[in-house]
Structures are given as structure tokens and as C-alpha cells.
């Protein structure tokens, strides 16, 4: 069992909190990156979650040119 605690510091507002594990920090509302280099407190986390869905990234490129979509399925 881990006895030492982990300090998490919000990258936006510099809030600091201590948790026993990453799972407990996430359960407490903290957003933590997979590589553990970026984390946000519960107040700042909603603005950074689901980056693509909130318009943080550009839309993915289409793999078919315009007008090449399948219009319907042909069934017998």
C-alpha cells in the first residue's frame, strides 16, 4: 500500500491538493492527463475536458472529397 501522498497543482489557477492516488484525485473532480504532466482543479477542469467537443481543436480532415459520399445502399 502506498503511504506517501501525491501533490497535484492546477496548471491554470495554481490550486494545490494532496491525494493518495490518481484515481482518488479523479474521483474528487480533478482532470489529470494520461502522462500525469497536466492537471486541472475541479473549478478549471470543465473548461479543459473534451477538447475537440468544445472547439479546442480543429475539426478532423475529411477522408473523402466533397461530393463522394455514399447516397444510399442498394439492396435486392
C-alpha positions in Angstrom: 0.0 0.0 0.0 1.3 3.4 -0.9 2.0 5.6 2.2 3.2 8.8 0.5 0.7 11.3 -0.9 0.7 12.9 -4.3 0.5 16.7 -4.6 -1.5 18.0 -7.6 -1.2 21.6 -8.7 -3.7 23.1 -11.1 -1.9 24.4 -14.3 -4.4 27.3 -14.6 -5.1 28.7 -11.1 -2.2 27.1 -9.1 -4.6 25.4 -6.6 -2.8 22.6 -4.7 -4.4 19.5 -3.3 -3.0 16.2 -2.0 -4.4 12.8 -2.8 -3.4 9.2 -2.1 -3.7 8.1 -5.8 -4.6 9.4 -9.2 -8.0 7.6 -9.0 -8.9 9.4 -5.9 -7.9 12.7 -7.5 -10.1 12.0 -10.5 -13.0 11.0 -8.2 -12.5 14.4 -6.5 -13.1 16.1 -9.8 -9.5 16.8 -10.9 -8.7 16.4 -14.6 -5.4 14.6 -15.0 -3.7 13.9 -18.3 -2.6 10.4 -19.2 1.0 11.3 -18.9 0.4 13.0 -15.5 2.1 16.2 -16.7 -1.1 18.3 -16.9 -3.8 18.6 -14.3 -6.7 20.9 -13.5 -8.7 21.5 -10.3 -12.4 20.8 -10.3 -13.2 24.5 -10.9 -11.0 24.8 -14.0 -11.4 21.2 -15.3 -14.8 21.7 -17.2 -13.1 24.2 -19.5 -10.4 21.8 -20.5 -12.3 18.5 -20.8 -13.3 17.1 -24.2 -11.1 19.5 -26.1 -12.4 18.5 -29.5 -16.0 18.7 -28.5 -15.6 22.2 -27.0 -13.8 23.5 -30.1 -10.3 23.5 -28.7 -9.0 21.6 -31.7 -9.8 22.0 -35.4 -12.2 19.5 -37.0 -10.6 16.4 -38.4 -10.0 16.3 -42.1 -12.5 14.5 -44.3 -11.1 11.4 -45.9 -13.4 11.6 -48.9 -13.5 14.7 -51.2 -16.7 16.8 -51.3 -19.5 15.0 -53.3 -18.1 11.5 -52.9 -20.4 10.4 -50.1 -22.5 7.3 -50.5 -26.1 8.4 -51.1 -27.9 5.1 -50.4 -27.5 1.4 -50.0 -28.6 -0.8 -52.9 -30.5 -3.9 -51.7 -32.2 -6.6 -53.7 
